[in-house]
Amino acid sequence: MRALGIILAGGNNYKMRELSNKRAIAAMPIAGSYRSIDFSLSNMTNSHIQKVAVLTQFNARSLNEHLSSSKWWDFGRKQGGLFVFTPTITSDNGYWYRGTADAIYQNLAFLKNSHEPYVVIASGDGVYKLDYNKVLEYHIAKRADVTVVCTESREADTSRFGVLKMNEDSRIVEFDEKPMISSSNTISAGIYVIRRRQLIELIEKSAQEDRHDFVKDILIRYKNLKRIYGYKIDTYWSNIATVESYYQTNMDFLKPEVRDYFYRQSPGIYSKVDDLPPAKYNSGSVIRNSLIASGCIINGEVDNSVLFKNIFVGNNCVIKNSIILNDVYIGDNTHIENCIVESRDTIRANSYHCGEDGIKVVIEKNERYVI
């Protein structure tokens, strides 16, 4: 493909509450065995983009560990490959990334030293499948300066998205970032296609004017000066930037049509593989409509839930409508309902956790014990 990729995975988001205390949003576990960034990386390699940069910053250790080997996404190659860029203090710059445009500006040498004529920019917190080749073909056919991938919002509240309106030719005529009130339900998916040379020019100009945000300071500011078009998708797309949307996205994978779309339909989604045994279901365990990842040992009842890798569920436990992250020990006679249990927790025996008014995030740091 005649494009290189940039994945923006450095931002902090307090709407994820305790879940973002120790990891970047792009490193959040999804659907039992994936991380959020796996979807963007898989879309890049499935679109035959051979050179991809991931820009990380906030709580990046878990994400950097996940990206330590590029072979899982077929980026282990002599030409191109996977590049991970973190903020670097130099003689000319002592700042962390001050925004998405500034993150690209601080790594502008990556763009200047490349030869691909186009750039695909994606966020690391989207769950979707997309052939970027089709977006690029559309971009060229429209003779666009920038193409923004957009979709219809599944949520009634669009205040956390970029909301846009297009004319009959699909050119964007209105673009508001996170408006309190909006008359449109069409939102940006955080995926953009732009010519490499033009991106360099716009980023350098924004830096000279001390502007740092790609959406506000480039897309919105230039929407009447540049030919900015929307490319609408109608397949599954979700953004996991809040606790509620993260919970709902994982629950979506319990629907047969969503599982079939991501697990069985080509192209696939790829992730780093752990050497763990298959899940073990001991006598007396009951599983209903749930995803159970490798390494789990189940003794109790699991209903309509997603359990990630290496989880122990004790005797007489009941887990309903919940998400249990990696490496959790759940003691006997425990009831968990409408919750997200943080990774590496030890839930004491006879515990009761239930999200009464929304999703409860459970964090318990106890020593492992044997009863």
C-alpha positions as CSV (number, residue, x, y, z in Angstrom):
1,M,0.0,0.0,0.0
2,R,1.2,3.5,-0.8
3,A,0.8,4.7,2.8
4,L,2.5,4.6,6.2
5,G,0.6,4.4,9.4
6,I,0.5,6.4,12.6
7,I,-1.3,5.2,15.7
8,L,-2.0,7.8,18.4
9,A,-1.9,5.9,21.7
10,G,-0.5,8.4,24.2
11,G,-3.4,10.2,25.8
12,N,-4.8,10.1,29.3
13,N,-8.5,9.7,29.9
14,Y,-10.0,10.2,33.4
15,K,-13.4,8.8,32.2
16,M,-11.9,5.4,32.5
17,R,-11.6,6.0,36.3
18,E,-9.4,3.5,38.1
19,L,-8.9,1.4,35.0
20,S,-6.4,3.9,33.5
21,N,-4.3,4.2,36.7
22,K,-1.7,1.7,35.6
23,R,-2.2,1.3,31.8
24,A,-2.8,3.3,28.7
25,I,-6.3,3.1,27.1
26,A,-4.8,1.5,24.1
27,A,-3.5,-1.3,26.3
28,M,-7.0,-2.1,27.7
29,P,-7.9,-5.8,27.4
30,I,-10.7,-6.6,24.9
31,A,-12.8,-9.7,24.4
32,G,-10.8,-12.1,26.5
33,S,-7.5,-12.2,24.6
34,Y,-6.9,-8.9,22.7
35,R,-5.7,-5.4,23.6
36,S,-7.4,-2.3,22.2
37,I,-4.4,-1.4,20.0
38,D,-4.5,-4.9,18.3
39,F,-7.4,-3.8,16.2
40,S,-5.6,-0.8,14.7
41,L,-2.4,-2.7,14.2
42,S,-4.3,-5.6,12.6
43,N,-6.1,-3.3,10.3
44,M,-2.7,-1.8,9.3
45,T,-1.2,-5.1,8.4
46,N,-4.3,-6.4,6.7
47,S,-4.3,-3.3,4.5
48,H,-0.6,-4.1,3.6
49,I,0.8,-1.0,5.4
50,Q,4.3,-2.1,6.1
51,K,5.6,0.9,8.1
52,V,3.7,1.9,11.3
53,A,4.6,4.3,14.1
54,V,2.9,4.0,17.5
55,L,3.1,7.2,19.6
56,T,2.8,6.3,23.3
57,Q,3.1,8.5,26.4
58,F,0.8,8.0,29.4
59,N,1.3,4.8,31.5
60,A,3.0,3.3,28.6
61,R,4.9,0.4,30.2
62,S,2.1,-2.2,29.7
63,L,1.6,-1.0,26.2
64,N,5.3,-1.0,25.4
65,E,5.6,-4.6,26.7
66,H,2.8,-5.6,24.5
67,L,4.5,-4.1,21.5
68,S,8.0,-5.5,22.4
69,S,7.8,-7.9,19.5
70,S,6.4,-6.8,16.1
71,K,6.1,-10.4,14.7
72,W,2.5,-10.9,16.0
73,W,1.2,-8.3,13.5
74,D,3.7,-9.3,10.7
75,F,5.8,-6.1,11.1
76,G,9.1,-8.0,11.6
77,R,10.6,-7.0,8.3
78,K,13.7,-5.4,6.8
79,Q,11.8,-2.8,4.9
80,G,9.5,-0.8,7.2
81,G,8.3,-2.4,10.4
82,L,6.8,-1.3,13.7
83,F,8.2,1.8,15.4
84,V,7.3,2.9,19.0
85,F,8.0,6.5,19.8
86,T,7.8,8.0,23.3
87,P,8.4,11.7,24.3
88,T,12.1,12.4,24.3
89,I,13.9,15.4,26.0
90,T,16.3,16.9,23.6
91,S,18.4,20.1,23.5
92,D,15.6,21.7,21.5
93,N,12.6,20.3,23.3
94,G,11.8,19.5,26.9
95,Y,8.0,18.9,26.6
96,W,5.8,15.8,26.8
97,Y,3.3,15.5,24.0
98,R,1.0,18.5,24.4
99,G,-1.6,17.2,22.0
100,T,-2.0,14.9,19.0
101,A,-0.5,17.4,16.6
102,D,2.4,18.0,18.9
103,A,3.0,14.2,19.2
104,I,3.4,14.0,15.4
105,Y,5.5,17.2,15.4
106,Q,8.0,15.8,17.9
107,N,8.4,12.7,15.6
108,L,8.3,14.6,12.3
109,A,11.6,13.1,11.3
110,F,9.8,9.8,10.9
111,L,7.6,11.4,8.2
112,K,10.4,13.3,6.5
113,N,12.6,10.2,6.2
114,S,9.8,8.1,4.7
115,H,8.9,7.9,1.0
116,E,5.2,6.8,1.0
117,P,3.0,9.5,-0.5
118,Y,0.1,9.0,2.0
119,V,-0.4,8.7,5.8
120,V,-3.1,6.8,7.6
121,I,-3.6,8.2,11.1
122,A,-5.7,6.0,13.6
123,S,-6.4,6.1,17.3
124,G,-5.4,3.2,19.6
125,D,-8.8,3.0,21.4
126,G,-11.1,1.9,18.6
127,V,-12.5,-1.6,18.1
128,Y,-13.3,-2.2,14.5
129,K,-12.2,-3.8,11.2
130,L,-11.5,-1.6,8.2
131,D,-9.6,-1.9,4.9
132,Y,-7.7,1.3,4.7
133,N,-7.1,0.7,1.0
134,K,-10.7,1.5,0.3
135,V,-10.4,4.8,2.3
136,L,-7.3,5.7,0.3
137,E,-9.0,4.9,-3.0
138,Y,-12.0,7.1,-1.9
139,H,-9.5,9.9,-0.9
140,I,-7.8,9.9,-4.3
141,A,-11.1,9.7,-6.2
142,K,-12.4,12.8,-4.3
143,R,-9.1,14.6,-4.7
144,A,-9.4,15.3,-1.0
145,D,-6.9,17.1,1.2
146,V,-8.0,15.1,4.2
147,T,-10.5,12.2,4.5
148,V,-12.2,11.5,7.9
149,V,-13.7,8.1,8.5
150,C,-17.0,8.5,10.2
151,T,-19.9,6.5,11.5
152,E,-23.3,6.8,13.1
153,S,-23.1,7.0,16.8
154,R,-24.6,4.1,18.8
155,E,-24.9,6.3,21.8
156,A,-27.5,9.0,22.5
157,D,-24.8,11.3,24.0
158,T,-22.3,12.4,21.4
159,S,-20.5,14.9,23.6
160,R,-17.3,12.8,23.8
161,F,-16.9,12.6,20.0
162,G,-16.1,14.9,17.1
163,V,-19.5,15.5,15.5
164,L,-19.7,16.4,11.8
165,K,-22.1,17.2,9.0
166,M,-21.5,16.5,5.3
167,N,-23.1,17.9,2.1
168,E,-24.5,15.7,-0.7
169,D,-21.0,15.2,-2.1
170,S,-19.7,14.0,1.3
171,R,-17.6,17.1,1.9
172,I,-17.5,18.0,5.6
173,V,-19.2,21.4,6.1
174,E,-19.5,21.4,9.9
175,F,-17.2,19.8,12.5
176,D,-17.5,20.3,16.2
177,E,-15.2,18.6,18.8
178,K,-17.1,17.2,21.8
179,P,-20.1,19.6,21.6
180,M,-22.5,19.7,24.5
181,I,-25.5,19.7,22.2
182,S,-25.5,18.4,18.6
183,S,-28.1,18.1,15.8
184,S,-26.1,15.4,14.0
185,N,-25.5,11.8,14.9
186,T,-22.5,11.3,12.6
187,I,-19.3,11.1,14.5
188,S,-15.6,10.9,13.6
189,A,-14.1,7.5,14.1
190,G,-10.6,9.0,14.7
191,I,-9.2,7.7,11.4
192,Y,-7.7,10.0,8.8
193,V,-6.0,9.8,5.4
194,I,-3.8,12.7,4.2
195,R,-0.9,13.2,1.9
196,R,2.4,12.9,3.7
197,R,3.8,16.2,2.5
198,Q,0.7,18.1,3.3
199,L,0.6,16.6,6.8
200,I,4.2,17.8,7.4
201,E,3.3,21.3,6.2
202,L,0.2,21.5,8.4
203,I,2.0,20.1,11.5
204,E,4.9,22.5,11.1
205,K,2.5,25.5,10.7
206,S,0.6,24.5,13.8
207,A,3.8,24.2,15.8
208,Q,4.9,27.7,14.7
209,E,1.5,29.0,15.9
210,D,1.8,27.1,19.2
211,R,-1.2,24.9,18.3
212,H,-1.1,21.3,19.4
213,D,-4.4,19.4,18.7
214,F,-4.9,17.7,15.3
215,V,-8.7,17.9,15.3
216,K,-9.2,21.4,16.7
217,D,-6.1,23.1,15.2
218,I,-6.1,21.4,11.8
219,L,-9.3,19.7,10.8
220,I,-11.8,22.2,12.3
221,R,-9.6,25.2,11.6
222,Y,-9.0,24.3,7.9
223,K,-12.4,22.8,7.1
224,N,-13.4,25.7,4.9
225,L,-9.9,26.1,3.4
226,K,-9.1,22.5,2.6
227,R,-11.1,19.8,0.8
228,I,-12.0,17.6,3.8
229,Y,-14.3,14.7,3.0
230,G,-16.1,12.1,5.1
231,Y,-15.9,8.3,4.5
232,K,-18.8,6.6,6.2
233,I,-18.7,3.1,7.5
234,D,-21.7,1.0,8.6
235,T,-19.8,-2.0,10.1
236,Y,-19.1,-2.4,13.8
237,W,-17.1,0.4,15.4
238,S,-16.7,1.2,19.1
239,N,-14.6,3.6,21.2
240,I,-13.7,2.4,24.7
241,A,-12.7,5.7,26.3
242,T,-15.2,5.5,29.2
243,V,-15.9,2.8,31.7
244,E,-19.5,2.3,30.3
245,S,-18.4,2.1,26.7
246,Y,-15.5,-0.3,27.6
247,Y,-18.0,-2.5,29.5
248,Q,-20.5,-2.4,26.6
249,T,-17.9,-3.2,24.0
250,N,-16.8,-6.4,25.8
251,M,-20.4,-7.3,26.3
252,D,-21.0,-6.9,22.6
253,F,-18.6,-9.9,22.0
254,L,-21.1,-12.1,23.7
255,K,-23.5,-11.5,20.8
256,P,-23.1,-14.2,18.1
257,E,-23.0,-11.8,15.2
258,V,-20.2,-9.7,16.7
259,R,-18.1,-12.8,17.6
260,D,-18.6,-14.2,14.0
261,Y,-17.6,-10.8,12.5
262,F,-14.3,-10.6,14.5
263,Y,-13.4,-14.2,15.0
264,R,-14.5,-16.0,11.9
265,Q,-14.7,-13.5,9.1
266,S,-11.5,-12.7,7.2
267,P,-9.3,-10.8,7.7
268,G,-8.6,-11.7,11.3
269,I,-7.4,-9.7,14.4
270,Y,-4.0,-10.6,15.7
271,S,-2.5,-10.2,19.2
272,K,0.5,-11.3,21.3
273,V,0.1,-14.9,22.3
274,D,0.8,-16.2,25.8
275,D,1.8,-19.7,26.5
276,L,-1.1,-20.8,28.7
277,P,-3.1,-24.0,28.9
278,P,-6.7,-24.1,27.7
279,A,-9.4,-23.1,30.2
280,K,-10.3,-25.9,32.7
281,Y,-13.9,-26.4,33.8
282,N,-14.1,-28.5,37.0
283,S,-17.0,-30.7,38.1
284,G,-20.0,-28.6,39.1
285,S,-19.0,-25.5,37.1
286,V,-21.8,-23.9,35.0
287,I,-21.0,-21.6,32.1
288,R,-23.7,-19.6,30.2
289,N,-23.1,-17.2,27.2
290,S,-19.6,-16.2,28.4
291,L,-16.1,-15.8,27.0
292,I,-13.5,-17.7,29.0
293,A,-9.8,-17.1,28.0
294,S,-6.9,-19.5,28.3
295,G,-5.4,-20.3,31.6
296,C,-8.7,-20.0,33.5
297,I,-9.8,-22.6,36.1
298,I,-13.6,-22.5,36.8
299,N,-15.3,-24.1,39.7
300,G,-18.4,-21.9,40.1
301,E,-21.1,-20.3,37.9
302,V,-20.3,-17.8,35.2
303,D,-23.2,-16.2,33.4
304,N,-23.1,-13.6,30.6
305,S,-19.5,-12.5,31.4
306,V,-16.0,-12.1,29.9
307,L,-13.1,-13.7,31.8
308,F,-9.6,-12.8,30.6
309,K,-6.5,-14.9,30.9
310,N,-5.3,-16.9,34.0
311,I,-8.3,-16.5,36.3
312,F,-9.2,-18.8,39.2
313,V,-12.9,-18.9,40.2
314,G,-13.5,-20.7,43.5
315,N,-16.3,-23.1,44.6
316,N,-19.9,-21.8,44.8
317,C,-18.9,-18.5,43.1
318,V,-21.5,-16.6,41.0
319,I,-20.3,-14.2,38.3
320,K,-23.0,-12.4,36.3
321,N,-22.8,-9.7,33.7
322,S,-19.2,-8.9,34.6
323,I,-15.7,-8.5,33.2
324,I,-12.8,-10.1,35.1
325,L,-9.4,-8.9,33.8
326,N,-6.2,-10.9,33.8
327,D,-4.6,-12.8,36.7
328,V,-7.5,-12.6,39.2
329,Y,-8.0,-15.0,42.1
330,I,-11.7,-15.2,43.3
331,G,-12.2,-16.9,46.6
332,D,-15.0,-19.4,47.4
333,N,-18.6,-18.3,47.8
334,T,-18.1,-14.9,46.1
335,H,-20.8,-13.1,44.2
336,I,-19.8,-10.6,41.5
337,E,-22.5,-8.8,39.4
338,N,-22.4,-5.8,37.0
339,C,-18.7,-5.3,37.8
340,I,-15.3,-4.9,36.2
341,V,-12.6,-6.5,38.3
342,E,-9.1,-5.1,37.9
343,S,-6.3,-7.4,36.9
344,R,-4.1,-9.1,39.5
345,D,-6.7,-8.7,42.2
346,T,-7.4,-11.3,45.0
347,I,-11.0,-11.3,45.9
348,R,-11.5,-12.7,49.4
349,A,-13.8,-15.6,50.0
350,N,-17.4,-14.8,50.9
351,S,-17.2,-11.3,49.2
352,Y,-20.1,-9.6,47.5
353,H,-19.7,-7.0,44.8
354,C,-22.6,-5.7,42.8
355,G,-23.0,-2.6,40.6
356,E,-26.3,-1.2,41.7
357,D,-26.3,2.1,39.8
358,G,-24.0,1.5,36.9
359,I,-20.8,-0.4,36.5
360,K,-18.7,-1.0,39.6
361,V,-14.9,-1.1,39.3
362,V,-13.5,-3.6,41.9
363,I,-10.0,-3.2,43.1
364,E,-8.7,-5.3,45.9
365,K,-5.0,-5.8,46.6
366,N,-4.8,-8.7,49.0
367,E,-2.2,-11.4,49.5
368,R,-2.9,-14.7,47.9
369,Y,-4.0,-17.2,50.4
370,V,-5.3,-20.8,50.7
371,I,-8.4,-21.7,52.7
